[in-house]
Amino acid sequence: MSFDTIKTSEITKYIGRRNVLIIDLREREEFLAGHIPTAVNIPYEELEDEKYRFKRNCLLIFYCDRGNISLLAARDLIKDGYNIKSLYGGIRAYRGKLEC
């Protein structure tokens, strides 16, 4: 099983869509300082305990600061049968600090 990465230019088509959950894997303080609209905060360290809440028919889009943690999370949960995408470059790319 594998998952896709998406570019920051693609994220807007997922914001507010039904059956899509955008998950910010950063710490709460970082999330509160700014996040992608409609995203929910589940820090990476809590993901294993919280994954039972996710519906298998939902698309989960993970992001973190630069994209490394979201790739780890996607790799872990794809094994459990979840439909996952990871935001390439993380919130930094979303904010325009990296070219994607």
HELIX and SHEET records of a PDB file:
HELIX    1   1 THR A    8  LYS A   13  5                                   6    
HELIX    2   2 ARG A   28  LEU A   32  1                                   5    
HELIX    3   3 TYR A   44  GLU A   50  1                                   7    
HELIX    4   4 LYS A   51  ARG A   53  5                                   3    
HELIX    5   5 ASN A   68  ILE A   78  1                                  11    
HELIX    6   6 GLY A   90  TYR A   94  1                                   5    
SHEET    1   A 5 ASP A   4  ILE A   6  0                                        
SHEET    2   A 5 ASN A  83  LEU A  87  1                                        
SHEET    3   A 5 LEU A  59  TYR A  63  1                                        
SHEET    4   A 5 VAL A  20  ASP A  24  1                                        
SHEET    5   A 5 VAL A  40  ASN A  41  1                                        
END                                                                             
